């Protein structure tokens, strides 16, 4: 969790610097801002990249990957990016929708026949938009322990089949409760609708 919050917090602080544009900030000033952020947010390290007019004008690591190992962060250090991946998933679905491979209103069981919710009505009417909009009726973060913390060995088939055992806490499409597992199902929809996940990822990179 420390790694997940480090990069986002540091970038957020830089973006909020008042009355200063990136064109006016020197690398030394950025170094100072990030150093200050590491202290204020009590994080071990961060990697910061700034893009202006389509070009990377600053890319640098700060602090440590882990306090115990003393490994230094550099511009190539990998950080967990948490739910930013939800935007990638949605973009890939949008590409497939544009290509006519699926519709937002497609029933999930059209693409994944074995998908099943606790309630038969919900199973039969659950569409792709429902996978993305946190309105399934399931409780906040239900099933998260299947993949967090790291080290579990559940497969995508385990994830797809688990929803039939989760009792809803609200009526279908009536309440917002943040969800992660359904985005994994959305990823499986991408795989089955396209049959070419790597090509979809490359297409997304090229377009965006």
RARAPE-V954811 format. One record per backbone hydrogen bond with DSSP energy under -1.0 kcal/mol. NH is the residue of the N-H (numbers start at 1). CO is the residue of the C=O. If there is no record, write none. Layout:
nh->(NH;NH)
co->(CO;CO)
//
This chain:
nh->(5;6;7;9;10;11;12;13;14;15;16;17;24;30;31;32;33;34;35;36;37;38;39;40;41;43;46;48;50;52;55;57;58;60;62;64;65;70;73;77;84;85;86;87;89;90;91;92;93;94;95;96;97;98;99;100;101;106;108;110;111;112;115;123;124;125;126;128;129;131;133;141;142;144;146;147;148;159;160;161;165;166;169;170;173;174;177;183;185;186;187;188;189;190;191;192;193;194;195;200;201;202;203;204;205;206;207;208)
co->(1;2;3;5;6;7;8;9;10;11;12;14;21;26;27;28;29;30;31;32;33;34;35;36;37;38;62;60;58;55;52;50;50;48;46;44;71;66;63;74;81;82;83;84;85;86;87;88;89;90;91;92;93;94;95;97;96;103;126;107;108;108;112;119;120;121;122;106;104;127;129;178;139;141;143;144;144;155;156;157;162;163;137;137;135;171;134;180;181;182;183;184;185;186;187;188;189;190;191;196;197;198;199;200;201;202;203;204)
//
